[in-house]
Amino acid sequence: MLEVLGVAARLGLTSFGGPIAHLGYFRDEYVVRRKWIDEQTYGDLVALCQFLPGPASSQVGIAIGIFRAGLLGGVAAWIGFTLPSALALGAFAYGVRGAGLGDAAWLHGLKVVAVAVVAQAVWGMARALCPDRARASLAVVAALVTLAAPTAAGQVLVIAAAGLVGWRFLPAAGMAGAPRVRVPVSRALALGALAVFFALLLGTPILRYVAPGQPLAVFDSFFRAGSLVFGGGHVVLPLLQAEVVPPGWVSGEQFLAGYGAAQAVPGPLLTFAAYLGAVMGPRPNGWAGGALALGAIFLPSFLLVVGALPFWDVLRARAGFQAALRGVNAAVVGLLLAALYHPVWTGAIRAPADFGLALGAFALLMFWKAPPWLVVIATAAGASVLAALR
């Protein structure tokens, strides 16, 4: 458990670039370097978490922590990956405004290094999950459709359609069975987690109406936001704004200021909830409010992962389901490819110098096998130097 906590904390301190980039960091750390799981299992996990509501990258990290060290390992993986950015945004809520962060050269360097990280992830996952013409073509089609319909619903439909294509046209005959993974979660516990999830989702709004109070209202709002969103952190922002701004808990200016700060920290974007909980009125709630909002928004992810893993590992061993997963995994590569262009590339590469910096970071990751945290620091420093020379 401590091993999981340490590795996840390092990822939480260095994983800039949003959920797609996080999956690249995770793959490099958990699959390539530490070999805690194999490439196919990682691809299957990413596919599963794309289907589940909530932040996919955090759910993948929780699942890997559970595989490595049981339920406490899942908790440790979440704490390690989430706590650094949550603490930073909590401190920001206390008045650390960081004037001019949005235009800082080193912050632009963090966006540039995300291009290299995602490109490495696309390259590695494509070689493993799209080794033939059929799956490579499916990945390209998935990327094109995703770029044409860049919504969370569109991504879910692409994955579902790819699963049907895989089930129908990519039969698993003659292929090796999916490697079994020991899931230290019983089916009874999984069913209990799902029961708790639905009980909180359906029961908390009723309880909030019967026994009104701000702590319960905050828990209900953030739990519901974490339960009903597909597509990761950016998609949940409109839901959060609708929950906290109209009641007067947070002003529109405070909301936008916190969102800007959330772009400057590593780790999951949903740690924005820690900031909102800390500044929430009618008087600031401080660290207690931040912890309540943070726990409420991530609790659905943990319950859903625990509830899904035991059944997922049984299903993926079946030939028909495995054929469907071949299509889904190819679609996941396509989603990564689409994200590499937008928003990762379009948000970072503004000039030839940016492309050169990204190319250097890619070479360090791919050919020199440099640790990602070192590449992050080097790219941020490089961006600062380039800005000074202009």
N, C-alpha and C positions, 0 to 999 in steps of 0.2 A: 504494500500500500504506500509506503514512504517512497519507494522507487517511482511509482506512478505519479505521486504528488510532485516529486522533484522534476521529472521530465515534463509534466503538464505545466508546471510553473514556468519553466524555461520557455516553453511554447507560448504561454500567456504573456510573457515579457517581450517576445520577439515576433509574434505573428501579426504583422500589419497587412492591410490590404483587403479585408472583408472575408466573407465566408468561403468564396471560391479559392482565394489564396490560402485560407486556413487548411483546406483539404489538401493543397499541395504541401504545406509544411507538415501536416500529419502523415502524409504518405512517405515523405522523406525520412521522418523520424521513426515512425512506428513500423513501417513496412521495409524500407531499404536499409536503414542503419541498425535498428534493434531487432527486426524480424519477429516482432511479437505476433503478427498475423501475416498471412500470405497475400499476394496481390489480388487473387480472385475473391478471397473473403473480404478484403478491403473494398473492392468494387461493389460486392453484394451489400455491404454495410451502407455505403454511400447511396446505393439505389433504395434501400429500405428507408433511410432517413429522409430522402427526397419525398417519399410518400407520406411520412408522418408530419403532423403540424409541428411548428417550432423551428428553431435554428438548427439546420442540418449539421453544420460543423460541430457545434457543441454536442449534439446527440451522437455523432460518430465518436467523439472523444470519450463520452460517457460509456458507450458500448465497449470500446477498446479497454477502458479501465475496468469494466466488469469482467471481461475476458481474462484480464491479467491478474486481478486481485479480488474478484467477487464484488458484492454490492458496495462495500467500503472503498474498493478500488474505483468504482464509478463515481462515488462521492468525491474521492480524492482527485480524480481527473477533472471533475467539474470545478472544484475549488481552485486547483492549480491554474487552470486555464482562464477562469473568470475573475479571480480575486485581484490581480494586478490592475486591470482596467477599471474594476469597480472601485478600488481604493483611490485611483487617480481621479475618477469622475466625482467621487464623494468629496475629495479635497477641493475640486473645482467648485462644487456647490457651496463650499465655505468661503469662497471669495477669490480663489486662485484663477484669475481670468485669463492670463497668458495672452496679452494683447498682441494681435498680429499673427496668431498661429496659422490662420488660414493661408497666409502668403509666405510662410517660412520656407526657405529653400530646402532645409533638411526634411520637412514634411513632404515636399514634392518628391524627394528622393525615396521616401517610403512607398509612395505610389509607383515609382519606377521599378523598385525591386519587386513589387507585386507582379509586374509583367513577367519578370524572369521566373518567379516561383510558379505562376500559373502555367507558363510555357513548359517548364520542366514537368509539371504534373500531367499536362496534356500529352506530352511526348511519351512519358513512362507508362501512363495508363493506356494510351492508344496501342502501344506495342504489345501490352499484355492482354487487353480486352478486345482489340479489333485486329486480330492477326490475319484475317482473310478479307477478300473483296466485299463479301456480303455485309459483314459487320462494319467495315470501314465506310461503305456507302451509306449504311444506316446512320452512322455517326455524322456524316456530312449532311444528310437530309435533316437530322435532328437539329444540327447547328443552324441550318438555313431557316427552318420553321421557327426556332427559338428567336432568331434575330428578327423575323417578320412579325412574330407575336410575342413581344418581350414582357409577358405577365406571368405571375405565379400560376394562374390557372392554365396558361399555355404550356408551361413546363410540366405540370402534372399530366396534361393530356398527351404531350409528347412521350413521356415515360410510359404511360399506359398503352399508347398505340405501339410503341416499340416492343413492349412485353407481348402484345398480341402477335406482332410480326415474328418475334422470336419463337413463340409457341407454335406458330403455324409453319414457318419457313426455315427455322434453324433447329431442327430436331437434335436431341442430345445423343442419338445413337452413335455408338463407337467412341464417345468422349469419356474421359475419366470423370468419376463422380466428384462432386464438390467436396473439398476437404472438410471433414467434420471439425467443429470447434466446440470445446467443452464450454457449455453455458452454465455457470454456477447459479442458476435461477430455476427454481421448480415451477411447474405449470400452475400449481396452486398459488404460489406467490405472484406469478404473472397475472393470473385472473384477479387476485386481490388488488394489484396495482391498477388494473384497468377499472375495477369497480370503484376504487377511491377516486380515480380521475373523473369518471362520469358523475359520481356523487357530488364532488366539489363543483364541477361545471354546471350541473343542473340545480344543485341545492343551495349554493352560496348566494345566488341572486335572490332566492326566496327568503333566506335568512337575513340578507341585507335589508330587505323590505320590512320584515317583521321586527328586527332589532337594529335600527339604524345607528350607525357610528362610523367615524372616518376610518379607523383601522380595518374594520371589516369591509367597508366600501373600497378601500385601496386594494386589499387582497383580492376582492372579487374582480375589480377592473383589470388588474395586472394578470391574474390567473386566466381570465377570459381572453386577454390579448395574446398570451402565450399559447393558448389552446386552439385558437381559431385562425392562425396565420400560417400560410404556406409561403416558402420562398426566402426565408431568412430575415435578418434584422431590418433591412430597409423597408420591407413590406409592412412591418408592424408599426412603423412610425405614424402613419395616418390614424391607425386604431388608437394608439396611445394619445395622440393629440386630441382626438374626439373624447377620450375618457378624462383627461386632466385639465384641459384648457377651458371648455365651456362651464364646468362647475366652479371655476375660479381657484382651483388648487394650485395651478401654475400659470403664470402669464404667458402670452404668446412670445414675448421677448426672452423670457427665461427658457422657454422650450427651445427656441432656435439657438440660443447661446449654448445650451447643453448639447444640442445636436452637433454644433460645430466642434465643440470640445471632443465629442465622441469619435470624430474622424481622426483625431490626433493621437489616439491611444491604441495599443495593440489589443488583441483578444476580441471576443464577440461584441457586436454592436448593441446587443440587448442589455449590456451593462449600463446603457443609458438609463435604465430603470432605477439604478442606484442613485444617479443624480436627481431624477425626478422625485423619488421618495425623500431625498434629503432636503430639497428646497420647497417641498409641498407645504402650502398654507392651510388654514389661515395664519399659522406661525410655522417657521421651519421645523421639520421633524428630525433633522440631523441624521446621525448614523443609524439610529433605530428605524426611522422611516425608510432610509435607503436599503437596509437589510430586509425589511418587510417586502418592499416592492421588488427587490432583486430575487428573493426566494420565491415569491408568488409567480413571477413571469417565467422562471426556469423550472418550477415544479412540474408542470405538464410534460415537459420534455423528458424528465427523469422517469415519471410514471409510465409514459408511453413506451420508452425504450425497454424498461423492465418488463412491461406487459407483452411486448412484441418478440423479444429475443428467443425465448424457448420455442415458440411456434415457427419463427423464421428459420431456425437452424434445421428443424425437421422438414419443412417444406422445401428448402433449397437442395435437399438430398434427393428429391423426387425428379425423375427424368423430365416430365412435362414442365414442372416449375423451373428446373434448371435451364431448359431451352428458352423459357420466357426470360429468365435472368440474363441469358446471353444477349437478347435484344435490349433489355433494360440497361445493362452495362454499356453497350455500345451507345445508347442514347445519352447516358451520363457523360461519356467522353464528348459527345456532341454539345451537351450543355456547357461543359468546361471550355470547349473550343469557341463557342459563341461568347461566353463570358470573357475569354481572353481578348476578344476584339472590343466588346462593349459590356461593362464599363471600364475594364482594366486598362486596355490599350488607349482607348479614346480619352480616358481621364488622366493619363500619365504622359504619353508621348506627344509633346508639343513641338519639338524641334529635333534636328539631326543629333544634337548633343544628347538629348534624352534617349534616343534610340541607341546611341553608342554606349551610354551608361547601362542601359538594360541589357545590351548584348554582352558587356563585360560581366555583369552579374550572372547572366545565364551561363557563361563559360566557367565562372568560378564554381557554380553549383553542379554543372553537368560534367565537366572535364577535370577540374581540380578537386572536386568533392569537398569543397569548403563547407564548414558548418553554416546553416542558414543565419544564425544570429550574427556571425561575423560578416556575412554578405550584406545583411541589413545595415549594420554600422558603416561598412565601407561605402555602400551606395548612398546613404544619407550624407556622409562626409563628402563624397564626390559631387553630389548635387550642390552642396554648400560652396565648394570650390568653384564649380562652374558658374554659379550665381555671382560670386565675387569677381570673376574674370570678365563678366559681361559689361 
